Amino acid sequence: MSDRYDAIIIGAGVIGACIAYELAKAGRKTLSLDRLPASGYGSTAASCAIIRTYYSALDTCALAYEGWFYWKNWQDYVGVADEKGLIKYHDTGALIVKTPHNDYMRKICTLMDQIGCPYEHLTPEQMRARLPIIDTHQFAPVKRPEDPGFGEPTGDSVPGGVFFPRGGYVSDPQLAAHNAQRAAEAHGATFKFNAEVVDIRKSNGRVIGVTLKDGTEIDAPVVVNVAGPHSSKVNEMAGILGEMKMTTRALRHEVAHVPSPADFNYENDGVVLSDSDAGIYCRPELGNHILIGSEDPKCDTQEWVDPDNFNEDFTEQWNAQVLRLAQRFPALGIPRKTKGVVALYDVTKDWVPIYDKSSLGGYYLAIGTSGNQFKNAPVAGRMMEKLIRECEAGRDHDKDPVHFHLENIDYDLSMGTFSRNREVSKDSSFTVLG
């Protein structure tokens, strides 16, 4: 292995692999480093890999909708074969329950109109026709199972829902990262696993390379932090934490994996469901199962953790999420054995990612992404390539933000939206569909 590269990418999750692909495709000699044994092995593998278009701000909606086109045409994007096969994108559509929490979807539908993304308003009756197992009673406010009145309706019906036909999920998120790795390697990229970075080396206000745990020093004029839940620790090595308004923390989350209700094939006939009335989201899973995550209602305690030391066992939260979905799907059985994943999100103060340069020359950030940016990985890779190219050519992105054209939806996106020094977005929902 050469000890000098044009760019080092720290992290080989799906976003890191897509950044490596785009940088290598642009002619840079890249090295991707990951402390784990394979690409997509960490938070990417634990992702629900939901592909959706709806967010609470225009730029984030535009970015997500652009991403949908890449997943829909994944083979065209990666352009290579993979001995493990290519991922399959399941275009199931997504159903969002109208609630006061999401302003009955009025603002989001206005944003969809602005970017040309299709949707359909559904009455409760139409929701039941599309998803026969659904109970459309109102259950808000979201409660814990031990609270009085849990599971009892608080209203005759939710107001309805909005169905997005362009939405779905990827059934094997780790394979998506591997596909991007193979695409990057086809353009000369190198990947090194079980390689933990312990130092970001600097000289005269610029990054000059990294040092690995085994003492190996690798030089590069560009280093990209895509370290997921460890991003804050890597930034600490770089000495830039004090100059960022927007920081990241690791948040522990549980995702439950349960069988579909009897006599209904959720794998074939289900949808991605976002339900802030019950405080959960879910999606179909292979083998006629359902994955269930939390939308972080106020009654649930957020558990911020050290990414190197956290509880990897299921807790009562698993039970809470399954029982909340059972309110909406009364035929759902409650398994005696817990199954699913316990993993970490990398979260900013407003849950919007950071795609940016830093105060250290040559050191770039694609962080605050774990748990919510899987859907944007291909576009994020392209955006970061342009950002690095223009900043390394002398552009001051802080004063003159780089713009990226979203070609599939014909939208000009300012990357200043994702600045490390932005103010907390008032438009954010401060939640996630992982």
MILO-876513 format. One record per atom (N, C-alpha, C): y, x negated, z; residue in three letters. Coordinates in steps of 0.001 Angstrom, whole numbers, plus 500000, padded with zeros to 6 digits. Layout:
<sites>
YXZAla;...
</sites>
This chain:
<sites>
498805499172500000Met;500000500000500000Met;501250499135500000Met;502146499393499036Ser;503413498670499003Ser;504217498992500251Ser;505030498060500707Asp;505824498314501905Asp;507254498695501562Asp;507522499014500293Arg;508857499467499920Arg;508767500619498924Arg;509563501666499206Tyr;509571502864498373Tyr;511011503310498134Tyr;511184504206497163Asp;512504504808496933Asp;512811505854497998Asp;511768506527498486Ala;511969507572499498Ala;510713507730500331Ala;510911507920501631Ile;509829508230502562Ile;510034509660503040Ile;508984510472502957Ile;509035511855503445Ile;508171511921504692Ile;508773512279505822Ile;508036512388507080Ile;507573513830507233Ile;506281514052507029Gly;505714515393507103Gly;505113515795505774Gly;503850516210505787Ala;503163516618504566Ala;502662518049504675Ala;503480518894505319Gly;503228520325505245Gly;503617520823503869Gly;503639522138503693Val;503898522666502351Val;505291522299501855Val;506291522293502742Ile;507635521937502297Ile;507740520444502029Ile;507173519631502907Gly;507190518190502678Gly;506475517809501400Gly;505345518474501112Ala;504597518166499890Ala;505378518583498651Ala;506093519699498732Cys;506906520141497594Cys;508104519218497378Cys;508693518692498463Ile;509778517730498324Ile;509258516451497672Ile;508086515992498112Ala;507487514799497495Ala;507250515028496012Ala;506765516208495663Tyr;506511516551494264Tyr;507793516469493439Tyr;508851517081493938Glu;510101517119493169Glu;510749515736493074Glu;510706514960494154Leu;511273513608494103Leu;510472512714493156Leu;509143512819493215Ala;508305512010492325Ala;508504512430490874Ala;508608513729490645Lys;508816514243489296Lys;510143513753488723Lys;511121513527489618Ala;512430513033489193Ala;512448511514489014Ala;511305510861489258Gly;511204509436488988Gly;511275508530490195Gly;511345509079491395Arg;511390508244492597Arg;509978507873493056Arg;509857506662493547Lys;508605506190494120Lys;508578506645495579Lys;507703507591495895Thr;507729508237497201Thr;506480507936498016Thr;506668507961499342Leu;505576507851500295Leu;505709508979501300Leu;504683509797501404Ser;504652510862502406Ser;503792510406503582Ser;504351510522504783Leu;503656510121506007Leu;503403511343506876Leu;502205511451507429Asp;501917512553508330Asp;501013512056509445Asp;501328512468510663Arg;500568512030511838Arg;499195512704511905Arg;498985513745511111Leu;497722514484511097Leu;496834514015509940Leu;495571514465509891Pro;494621513873508937Pro;494669514398507511Pro;495510515412507220Ala;495538515953505858Ala;496832516720505643Ala;497163516956504389Ser;498367517732504085Ser;498187519178504548Ser;499264519755505054Gly;499224521147505494Gly;498376521396506712Gly;498070520348507482Tyr;497118520453508585Tyr;497746521046509844Tyr;499075520991509962Gly;499752521426511184Gly;500239522861511107Gly;501555523051511248Ser;502090524405511295Ser;501905525148509982Ser;501797524428508857Thr;501522525113507593Thr;500184525839507655Thr;499145525159508138Ala;497814525777508210Ala;497812527003509107Ala;498691527019510117Ala;498738528137511059Ala;499636529266510575Ala;500325529069509446Ser;501256530071508947Ser;500536531315508452Ser;501154532471508624Cys;500642533686507993Cys;500947533699506500Cys;501815532775506056Ala;502094532576504625Ala;502516533869503932Ala;503383534615504616Ile;503895535858504037Ile;505005535531503040Ile;504937536149501869Ile;505956535981500845Ile;506775537264500815Ile;508019537183501224Arg;508884538360501265Arg;510256538016500719Arg;511033539028500415Thr;512348538816499810Thr;513499539241500709Thr;513222539961501767Tyr;514268540572502578Tyr;514612539691503778Tyr;515906539398503888Tyr;516483538693505029Tyr;517748539438505431Tyr;518495538878506346Ser;519672539574506844Ser;520980539038506278Ser;520914538050505365Ala;522122537501504737Ala;521843537299503253Ala;522909537329502438Leu;522760537308500988Leu;522076536037500487Leu;522539534866500951Asp;521982533610500449Asp;520506533456500798Asp;520119533866502000Thr;518715533728502390Thr;517831534725501631Thr;518375535911501318Cys;517640536853500468Cys;517446536268499076Cys;518513535692498529Ala;518444535122497182Ala;517414533995497124Ala;517424533130498128Leu;516471532018498172Leu;515035532538498233Leu;514808533554499053Ala;513453534098499201Ala;512994534794497923Ala;513885535537497286Tyr;513495536233496056Tyr;513177535226494950Tyr;513968534164494856Glu;513677533105493892Glu;512280532529494149Glu;511941532343495426Gly;510643531785495767Gly;509478532636495294Gly;509665533953495293Trp;508587534853494864Trp;508095534512493465Trp;508992534144492582Phe;508615533847491207Phe;507714532610491127Phe;507920531650492018Tyr;507085530449492028Tyr;505665530768492479Tyr;505529531611493511Trp;504189531961493990Trp;503470532830492967Trp;504204533721492332Lys;503618534583491312Lys;503100533753490144Lys;503746532612489864Asn;503372531747488756Asn;503043530338489266Asn;502229530282490313Trp;501960529024491014Trp;501351527964490104Trp;500421528357489253Gln;499771527389488382Gln;500788526723487457Gln;501746527493486960Asp;502789526917486113Asp;503651525943486906Asp;503874526243488179Tyr;504724525370489003Tyr;504051524021489260Tyr;502816524034489743Val;502174522763490099Val;501733521985488857Val;501316522695487835Gly;501034522047486562Gly;499839521107486530Gly;499000521141487576Val;497827520261487607Val;496636521031488172Val;495468520466487972Ala;494266521006488607Ala;494116520386489994Ala;493387521047490860Asp;493074520538492193Asp;491578520711492383Asp;490885519649492806Glu;489440519735492970Glu;489036520801493986Glu;489978521208494848Lys;489705522264495824Lys;490052523646495280Lys;490612523681494053Gly;491059524943493477Gly;492507525211493815Gly;493113526183493142Leu;494494526570493414Leu;494529527807494300Leu;495598527930495047Ile;495745529092495934Ile;495830530380495118Ile;495521531484495769Lys;495735532800495180Lys;496839533499495942Lys;497825533985495208Tyr;498873534791495815Tyr;498490536265495687Tyr;498471536989496806His;498110538408496832His;499396539235496850His;499683539889495752Asp;500952540617495588Asp;500794542058496083Asp;500625542214497395Thr;500321543520497988Thr;501531544425498124Thr;502722543821498133Gly;503919544556498504Gly;504118544530500011Gly;505321544888500436Ala;505661544852501863Ala;506369546142502254Ala;505974546686503393Leu;506543547925503919Leu;507307547617505200Leu;508588547999505232Ile;509422547769506407Ile;509775549108507033Ile;509508549261508314Val;509837550488509025Val;511339550511509308Val;511988551601508991Lys;513419551745509283Lys;513609551972510783Lys;514471551165511390Thr;514742551276512826Thr;516212550969513092Thr;516720551316514268Pro;518083550897514609Pro;518233549382514596Pro;517157548657514931His;517204547197514972His;517566546617513611His;517056547214512528Asn;517395546714511190Asn;518416547599510476Asn;519189548373511253Asp;520229549249510707Asp;519643550187509653Asp;518412550636509923Tyr;517721551562509026Tyr;517641551017507603Tyr;517690549684507481Met;517544548954506224Met;518727549131505273Met;519830549685505749Arg;520974549926504859Arg;521569548627504347Arg;521827547690505247Lys;522435546435504813Lys;521482545638503925Lys;520217545577504323Ile;519256544799503550Ile;519105545371502143Ile;519087546687502010Cys;518974547282500673Cys;520217546978499835Cys;521387546928500464Thr;522598546536499745Thr;522469545106499227Thr;521913544215500064Leu;521689542833499634Leu;520680542778498490Leu;519642543588498557Met;518662543622497476Met;519304544065496162Met;520210545034496248Asp;520921545482495046Asp;521728544337494438Asp;522323543502495284Gln;523157542401494799Gln;522350541329494077Gln;521082541158494456Ile;520265540125493803Ile;519262540717492814Ile;519297542042492646Gly;518435542682491666Gly;516979542772492057Gly;516704542824493348Cys;515323542891493831Cys;514914544351494027Cys;513812544794493413Pro;513430546208493495Pro;512900546608494870Pro;513105547872495203Tyr;512574548451496438Tyr;512523549953496272Tyr;511855550607497230Glu;511686552062497174Glu;511793552629498586Glu;512659553604498780His;512742554303500066His;511553555257500198His;510935555245501383Leu;509803556127501640Leu;510095557033502821Leu;509756558302502705Thr;509772559212503837Thr;508545558923504696Thr;508506559427505928Pro;507280559246506724Pro;506037559780506007Pro;506183560886505283Glu;505052561447504554Glu;504589560480503447Glu;505545559864502770Gln;505206558899501719Gln;504602557623502301Gln;505050557250503505Met;504433556111504179Met;502966556389504455Met;502672557593504904Arg;501283557951505220Arg;500441558060503951Arg;501063558490502846Ala;500334558569501583Ala;499984557169501073Ala;500888556213501278Arg;500637554845500820Arg;499669554121501753Arg;499757554419503054Leu;498933553738504051Leu;498340554804504976Leu;497224555400504599Pro;496707556582505303Pro;496401556377506782Pro;496198555119507215Ile;495843554892508619Ile;497058554847509527Ile;498273554972508966Ile;499473554739509772Ile;499868555984510571Ile;500271555774511799Asp;500874556797512653Asp;502382556564512608Asp;503153557551512166Thr;504593557351511981Thr;505429557824513170Thr;504801558079514314His;505582558385515516His;506500557212515871His;507542557518516577Gln;508423556473517117Gln;507872556012518467Gln;507896554671518675Phe;507408554114519941Phe;508466553283520665Phe;509590553031520018Ala;510657552222520613Ala;511229552916521856Ala;511749552106522803Pro;511874550650522768Pro;510516549957522968Pro;510414548757522390Val;509157548007522477Val;508858547686523937Val;507599547864524332Lys;507202547646525722Lys;506033546663525785Lys;505777546179526988Arg;504565545422527273Arg;503446546416527605Arg;502189546059527370Pro;501088546986527667Pro;501052547432529122Pro;501537546594530039Glu;501500546954531458Glu;502651547875531864Glu;503601548116530954Asp;504752548951531285Asp;504377550429531262Asp;504994551240532124Pro;504744552688532099Pro;505109553277530736Pro;504261554143530243Gly;504548554816528986Gly;504163554044527753Gly;503559552861527923Phe;503155552111526739Phe;502142552925525931Phe;502337552969524628Gly;501422553694523752Gly;501751555154523582Gly;502702555658524371Glu;503095557056524241Glu;504287557163523301Glu;504246558056522327Pro;505382558210521415Pro;506662558571522166Pro;507776558042521684Thr;509094558366522256Thr;509908559236521313Thr;509331559547520149Gly;509997560410519183Gly;508985560933518187Gly;509323562034517535Asp;508386562652516602Asp;508054561738515433Asp;509054560963514958Ser;508791560136513787Ser;509846559058513630Ser;509439557944513066Val;510424556962512591Val;511128557585511395Val;512329557093511039Pro;513077557726509940Pro;512440557551508564Pro;511559556596508429Gly;510960556294507135Gly;510793554806506983Gly;510673554358505753Gly;510495552935505499Gly;511031552555504141Gly;510989551266503865Val;511352550749502546Val;510189549892502062Val;509752550152500826Phe;508644549395500249Phe;509181548427499204Phe;508777547159499345Phe;509156546112498412Phe;507917545742497593Phe;507870546109496315Pro;506668545793495525Pro;506483544298495302Pro;507569543527495395Arg;507476542080495192Arg;507383541386496551Arg;506201541315497030Gly;505935540702498328Gly;504441540664498562Gly;504008539771499426Gly;502587539670499700Gly;502284538464500562Gly;501218537747500248Tyr;500842536620501089Tyr;499953535651500314Tyr;499844534447500845Val;498913533434500354Val;497783533330501373Val;496554533437500910Ser;495428533509501852Ser;495039532154502423Ser;495454531058501781Asp;495078529717502264Asp;496309528814502216Asp;497176528877503235Pro;498412528093503199Pro;498186526585503166Pro;497113526113503835Gln;496849524679503802Gln;496519524219502387Gln;495807525050501642Leu;495488524704500266Leu;496755524621499420Leu;497754525441499730Ala;499020525376498993Ala;499650523995499135Ala;499612523445500352Ala;500145522101500578Ala;499331521071499809Ala;498016521247499778His;497157520303499049His;497426520373497549His;497646521603497040Asn;498002521740495625Asn;499282520974495309Asn;500295521113496185Ala;501557520402495972Ala;501374518898496099Ala;500490518477497004Gln;500182517041497121Gln;499600516509495818Gln;498623517220495256Arg;498012516770494007Arg;499044516765492869Arg;499954517720492867Ala;501005517739491846Ala;501916516520491992Ala;502247516174493245Ala;503097515003493500Ala;502379513718493094Ala;501110513617493447Glu;500337512413493121Glu;500223512208491613Glu;500194513314490875Ala;500123513207489415Ala;501369512548488839Ala;502451512533489628His;503692511881489207His;503921510565489956His;502873510049490596Gly;502949508732491215Gly;503209508705492699Gly;503289509868493363Ala;503537509895494803Ala;502338509365495579Ala;502627508786496748Thr;501586508284497653Thr;501641509075498955Thr;500467509399499497Phe;500375510093500780Phe;499547509233501729Phe;500022509097502968Lys;499293508353504005Lys;499188509234505241Lys;497960509481505694Phe;497716510364506835Phe;497311509564508067Phe;497265510255509223Asn;497043509594510517Asn;498050508453510694Asn;499262508711510245Ala;500326507695510266Ala;501523508271511026Ala;501663507865512279Glu;502722508407513126Glu;503944507499513104Glu;505091508088512766Val;506356507350512772Val;506860507259514209Val;507227506044514642Val;507740505851515999Val;509181505344516006Val;509694504972514830Asp;511074504497514785Asp;511652504703513389Asp;512924505112513371Ile;513706505157512135Ile;514617503934512170Ile;514377502992511274Arg;515157501755511295Arg;516462501927510514Arg;517534501346511059Lys;518880501539510527Lys;519610500199510431Lys;520600500155509531Ser;521471498983509424Ser;522767499400508762Ser;523891499057509394Asn;525218499346508830Asn;525399500806508445Asn;524963501683509337Gly;525188503116509130Gly;524272503772508117Gly;523221503068507700Arg;522273503643506749Arg;520844503449507237Arg;519966504340506809Val;518551504170507087Val;517998503068506180Val;517090502267506712Ile;516475501229505882Ile;514949501334505867Ile;514393502259506661Gly;512950502439506651Gly;512429502989507954Gly;511109502935508124Val;510467503470509322Val;509466502456509849Val;509114502642511113Thr;508048501862511736Thr;506968502821512200Thr;505710502484511911Leu;504593503313512321Leu;504054502873513677Leu;503237503728514261Lys;502696503463515591Lys;501868502179515623Lys;501245501828514491Asp;500429500608514464Asp;501264499356514198Asp;502605499529514150Gly;503498498395513954Gly;503910498152512514Gly;503309498860511569Thr;503665498689510154Thr;505110499103509913Thr;505858498249509214Glu;507230498579508818Glu;507246498881507322Glu;507840500011506959Ile;507927500414505564Ile;509396500643505241Ile;509861500041504165Asp;511276500110503801Asp;511525501187502754Asp;512669501846502875Ala;513132502794501865Ala;514593503112502146Ala;515411503301501105Pro;516811503659501300Pro;517025505139501573Pro;515953505932501430Val;516015507378501687Val;514838507761502567Val;515119508497503644Val;514082509053504510Val;514386510534504699Val;513371511375504542Val;513545512822504674Val;512714513318505851Val;513371513955506804Asn;512693514515507975Asn;512217515925507638Asn;510904516070507470Val;510282517380507239Val;509138517520508242Val;509421517135509488Ala;508379516977510496Ala;508057518242511271Ala;508536519395510814Gly;508176520650511459Gly;508548520668512937Gly;507639521109513809Pro;507956521197515236Pro;508344519866515877Pro;508040518748515229His;508435517433515753His;509769516960515184His;510476517815514451Ser;511703517374513777Ser;512757516874514742Ser;512872517509515896Ser;513882517085516870Ser;513562515690517401Ser;512283515408517616Lys;511902514077518103Lys;512183513008517055Lys;511985513338515778Val;512289512388514720Val;513795512167514624Val;514575513242514777Asn;516038513096514771Asn;516521512238515932Asn;515826512337517055Glu;516180511495518203Glu;515946510026517870Glu;514858509724517160Met;514628508347516711Met;515761507869515801Met;516269508790514978Ala;517328508434514039Ala;518689508336514715Ala;518788508837515950Gly;520039508758516696Gly;521114509715516222Gly;520711510878515675Ile;521716511791515111Ile;521856513106515874Ile;521082513291516943Leu;521114514585517630Leu;522511514965518097Leu;523270513985518561Gly;524584514275519117Gly;525619514690518106Gly;525335514476516816Glu;526336514806515802Glu;526044516115515079Glu;525032516851515530Met;524647518097514864Met;525020519305515728Met;525706520277515133Lys;525955521532515838Lys;524662522346515935Lys;523849522286514889Met;522644523101514800Met;521429522224515088Met;520751522499516171Thr;519583521711516558Thr;518318522568516426Thr;517158521938516612Thr;515891522652516496Thr;515069522484517766Thr;514215523492518015Arg;513283523441519143Arg;511934523997518693Arg;510886523602519386Ala;509543524094519078Ala;509265525352519900Ala;508866526416519221Leu;508582527700519857Leu;507107528038519677Leu;506443528308520796Arg;505018528650520761Arg;504826530109520354Arg;503888530363519435His;503583531724518991His;502080531903518853His;501635533133519035Glu;500244533486518841Glu;500120534486517693Glu;499094534323516890Val;498776535282515825Val;497348535766516044Val;497190537077516109Ala;495862537668516338Ala;495182537955515004Ala;493859537849515010His;493026538080513825His;491993539124514222His;492094540331513646Val;491214541434514062Val;490639542143512831Val;489498542830513000Pro;488941543597511875Pro;489834544784511527Pro;489780545195510263Ser;490467546393509823Ser;489887547622510519Ser;490674548688510659Pro;490097549930511192Pro;488893550382510368Pro;487954551024511036Ala;486755551512510346Ala;487143552471509232Ala;486393552420508161Asp;486576553324507021Asp;487878553100506261Asp;488493551932506450Phe;489671551601505653Phe;489612550115505309Phe;489830549802504041Asn;489780548414503597Asn;491199547860503535Asn;491629547242504646Tyr;492997546738504682Tyr;493172545550503738Tyr;492110544788503514Glu;492223543652502594Glu;492594544115501193Glu;491972545217500730Asn;492229545705499377Asn;493399546679499297Asn;493580547487500337Asp;494530548596500257Asp;495702548476501232Asp;495734547402502025Gly;496812547237502989Gly;498024546552502384Gly;499068546447503182Val;500323545813502767Val;500795544890503887Val;501766544051503579Val;502508543372504643Val;503349544436505332Val;503276544503506646Leu;504012545513507407Leu;504930544831508410Leu;506214545187508362Ser;507181544709509350Ser;507657545910510144Ser;507445545864511464Asp;507637547066512280Asp;508373546717513573Asp;509696546744513528Ser;510470546439514739Ser;510463547595515723Ser;509966548772515321Asp;509789549882516263Asp;508648549566517227Asp;507616548898516742Ala;506484548495517586Ala;506545547027517981Ala;507456546253517357Gly;507637544856517735Gly;506629543896517143Gly;506001544298516017Ile;504977543440515413Ile;505122543421513895Ile;504467542428513286Tyr;504249542450511849Tyr;502779542169511610Tyr;502289542515510434Cys;500902542222510116Cys;500746542069508609Cys;499632541503508228Arg;499288541408506810Arg;497776541446506642Arg;497311541799505428Pro;495864541753505182Pro;495345540323505275Pro;494084540192505580Glu;493420538891505595Glu;492048539048504950Glu;491551537952504389Leu;490257537986503726Leu;489161538430504691Leu;488129539071504151Gly;487047539574504983Gly;487376540901505627Gly;488350541617505048Asn;488806542912505572Asn;489268542807507023Asn;490132541844507252His;490739541644508563His;492262541800508463His;492900541745509613Ile;494357541863509702Ile;494880540744510598Ile;495952540091510174Leu;496666539133511015Leu;497860539837511636Leu;498084539618512935Ile;499141540320513671Ile;500014539305514398Ile;501313539353514154Gly;502264538486514843Gly;503331539304515552Gly;504103538635516396Ser;505172539298517150Ser;506512539115516445Ser;507332540158516460Glu;508697540066515956Glu;509690539708517068Glu;509182539146518134Asp;510013538663519242Asp;510926539726519839Asp;510348540871520243Pro;511189541863520926Pro;511691541314522257Pro;512715541921522796Lys;513363541414524003Lys;512423541365525205Lys;511411542215525226Cys;510510542243526386Cys;509508541094526386Cys;509409540366525264Asp;508517539212525194Asp;509300537948525526Asp;508716537109526363Thr;509373535853526740Thr;509137534811525652Thr;510216534214525172Gln;510081533126524209Gln;509718531840524954Gln;508698531164524461Glu;508167529994525149Glu;508491528724524358Glu;509582528063524749Trp;509994526817524110Trp;509217525669524739Trp;508628524810523913Val;507654523848524431Val;507891522451523862Val;507254521494524510Asp;507131520151523970Asp;505999520195522940Asp;506251519848521670Pro;505206519973520652Pro;503991519090520909Pro;504110518129521821Asp;502973517270522157Asp;502261517721523427Asp;502731518836524017Asn;502134519274525278Asn;502396520764525472Asn;501492521596524956Phe;501668523040525121Phe;500302523700525224Phe;500281524922525739Asn;499050525674525941Asn;498533526189524598Asn;497365525718524184Glu;496796526118522903Glu;495789527256523043Glu;495702527841524237Asp;494799528965524462Asp;495546530284524312Asp;494804531352523997Phe;495410532679523931Phe;495774533158525333Phe;496810533989525385Thr;497267534570526643Thr;497304536092526488Thr;497931536761527441Glu;498084538214527363Glu;498926538632526152Glu;499655537678525573Gln;500457538008524400Gln;499572538461523234Gln;498400537853523096Trp;497458538260522041Trp;497135539747522195Trp;496819540141523414Asn;496469541524523694Asn;497650542455523416Asn;498856542024523790Ala;500040542848523574Ala;500254543127522090Ala;500090542103521254Gln;500319542276519822Gln;499290543207519197Gln;498020543060519605Val;496977543922519052Val;497192545364519486Val;497514545577520753Leu;497723546943521244Leu;498957547583520610Leu;499979546790520328Arg;501155547356519651Arg;500804547824518244Arg;499987547044517535Leu;499577547504516209Leu;498676548729516323Leu;497889548814517392Ala;497019549980517592Ala;497839551258517787Ala;499079551134518256Gln;499954552301518298Gln;500184552828516875Gln;500418551897515965Arg;500725552267514575Arg;499457552605513799Arg;498352551904514099Phe;497050552170513459Phe;496086552620514550Phe;496071553892514911Pro;495253554350516052Pro;493760554081515899Pro;493278553933514668Ala;491843553680514465Ala;491479552212514633Ala;492475551374514930Leu;492212549941515084Leu;491364549685516324Leu;490282548978516155Gly;489473548602517314Gly;490056547382518003Gly;489812547245519292Ile;490303546099520059Ile;489118545182520343Ile;489017544065519641Pro;487850543183519841Pro;487817542627521261Pro;486609542396521757Arg;486473541785523077Arg;486779540287523023Arg;486527539682521862Lys;486738538250521719Lys;488037537982520970Lys;488887537160521554Thr;490153536827520902Thr;489903535863519745Thr;490616536102518662Lys;490505535261517484Lys;491865535185516814Lys;492181534049516228Gly;493466533869515571Gly;493944532440515725Gly;495248532243515832Val;495798530896515985Val;496905530888517032Val;497034529751517686Val;498177529462518553Val;498862528250517938Val;500119528390517586Ala;500793527313516874Ala;502278527331517202Ala;503006526436516545Leu;504419526250516852Leu;505307526547515655Leu;506455527138515936Tyr;507535527252514974Tyr;508561526169515284Tyr;509273525736514258Asp;510427524847514436Asp;511658525696514167Asp;512449525964515201Val;513459527019515127Val;514853526477515424Val;515816526856514593Thr;517223526554514869Thr;517809527642515760Thr;519074527476516119Lys;519729528435517010Lys;519843529822516385Lys;519923529875515044Asp;520048531177514383Asp;518858531492513476Asp;517792530714513585Trp;516551530931512844Trp;516709530686511345Trp;517854530194510919Val;518077529817509523Val;517787528324509404Val;517075527866508383Pro;516700526445508313Pro;517889525535508056Pro;517646524242508187Ile;518612523199507838Ile;518068522449506627Ile;518787522519505522Tyr;518519521699504345Tyr;519797520906504103Tyr;519820519626504501Asp;521113518941504590Asp;520939517424504603Asp;522051516733504417Lys;522151515309504701Lys;522361515149506202Lys;522660513951506667Ser;523009513732508063Ser;524127512700508134Ser;524552512376509342Ser;525602511374509523Ser;525075509961509281Ser;523769509806509229Leu;523139508511508931Leu;522884508441507428Leu;523494507519506757Gly;523344507411505314Gly;521894507328504879Gly;521525508105503877Gly;520173508075503344Gly;519148508873504123Gly;519555509496505239Tyr;518623510244506089Tyr;518892511736505907Tyr;517869512473505471Tyr;518033513876505088Tyr;517139514788505921Tyr;517505516074505954Leu;516871517040506847Leu;516373518255506088Leu;515111518584506269Ala;514550519862505823Ala;513763520396507018Ala;514481520985507969Ile;513912521292509285Ile;514295522715509707Ile;513732523143510860Gly;513939524521511290Gly;513225525477510351Gly;512124525010509774Thr;511456525756508708Thr;510125526364509120Thr;509420525770510078Ser;508066526211510407Ser;508074527644510910Ser;507201528471510341Gly;507110529860510768Gly;507877530811509890Gly;508865530314509118Asn;509641531273508324Asn;509996530814506925Asn;509693529561506560Gln;510125529071505253Gln;508973528748504306Gln;507744529071504664Phe;506636528839503738Phe;506971529409502369Phe;507490530629502355Lys;507779531326501109Lys;508777530581500232Lys;509605529733500839Asn;510668529057500099Asn;510320527625499708Asn;509107527172500019Ala;508775525758499856Ala;509051525206498459Ala;508618525860497388Pro;508869525270496063Pro;510359525137495741Pro;511137526163496112Val;512575526113495842Val;513243525083496749Val;512802525006498001Ala;513355524014498926Ala;513118522606498401Ala;511946522362497823Gly;511671521055497239Gly;512667520708496153Gly;512946521659495287Arg;513891521421494195Arg;515312521245494723Arg;515689522049495726Met;517030521926496298Met;517227520565496942Met;516228520109497696Met;516362518826498377Met;516432517674497375Met;515710517769496274Glu;515796516720495254Glu;517216516625494713Glu;517832517774494430Lys;519203517750493901Lys;520183517244494951Lys;520023517686496194Leu;520897517231497273Leu;520832515715497424Leu;519619515167497466Ile;519449513718497623Ile;520023512979496425Ile;519761513482495243Arg;520262512826494028Arg;521785512759494030Arg;522430513860494365Glu;523899513889494300Glu;524537513122495455Glu;523961513216496645Cys;524520512467497779Cys;524338510963497582Cys;523194510548497076Glu;522969509119496847Glu;523856508585495721Glu;524356509492494870Ala;525291509089493812Ala;526737509081494294Ala;526946509449495591Gly;528283509342496165Gly;528957510644496534Gly;528326511783496304Arg;528959513058496637Arg;528989513255498145Arg;530133513730498665Asp;530261514052500092Asp;529907515518500283Asp;528653515759500590His;528155517139500696His;528855517913501809His;529311517228502859Asp;530004517927503939Asp;531325518521503462Asp;532023517832502599Lys;533327518298502107Lys;533209519081500802Lys;532216518731500009Asp;532028519352498690Asp;530558519718498552Asp;530155520864499110Pro;528731521197499168Pro;528064521256497795Pro;526852520740497761Val;526032520819496557Val;525646522286496329Val;525691522703495067His;525245524043494698His;523946523926493918His;523091524931494082Phe;521810524946493374Phe;521682526287492669Phe;521384526247491383His;521267527484490615His;519839528013490697His;519704529238491188Leu;518407529904491259Leu;518168530558489904Leu;517392529892489068Glu;517329530257487655Glu;516612531575487403Glu;515649531923488241Asn;514911533166488001Asn;515727534411488289Asn;516700534306489178Ile;517530535478489507Ile;518994535256489139Ile;519292534115488509Asp;520635533787488030Asp;521665533887489170Asp;521436533080490198Tyr;522291533113491397Tyr;522685531690491750Tyr;523972531484492020Asp;524473530169492412Asp;524501530078493929Asp;523681529195494488Leu;523521529084495942Leu;524214527834496463Leu;525110527994497424Ser;525715526843498082Ser;524789526355499177Ser;524404525077499105Met;523539524524500141Met;524288524342501462Met;525607524554501447Gly;526361524552502692Gly;525901525637503651Gly;525261526674503107Thr;524697527744503946Thr;523729527180504973Thr;523068526078504612Phe;522010525519505455Phe;522454524224506132Phe;523763524085506351Ser;524331522875506943Ser;523898522691508394Ser;523734521446508782Arg;523431521105510176Arg;524625521379511078Arg;525805521512510494Asn;527027521698511280Asn;527641523081511103Asn;526867524037510615Arg;527376525400510474Arg;527512526064511839Arg;528280527129511871Glu;528303527972513061Glu;527065528871513046Glu;526674529352514197Val;525528530258514269Val;525803531483513408Val;524863531814512534Ser;525039532944511622Ser;524998534267512400Ser;526071535043512279Lys;526107536355512930Lys;525235537369512207Lys;524848537042510962Asp;524030537961510184Asp;522550537834510498Asp;522155536790511208Ser;520735536547511430Ser;520103537647512287Ser;518837537930511992Ser;518075538860512815Ser;517496538191514049Ser;517547536836514078Phe;517023536032515200Phe;515558536341515484Phe;514828536505514398Thr;513396536732514498Thr;512767536200513230Thr;511452536424513093Val;510735535784511993Val;509491536601511641Val;509091536526510375Leu;507747536923509995Leu;507049535660509563Leu;506160535127510421Gly;505537533839510176Gly;504503533853509081Gly;
</sites>
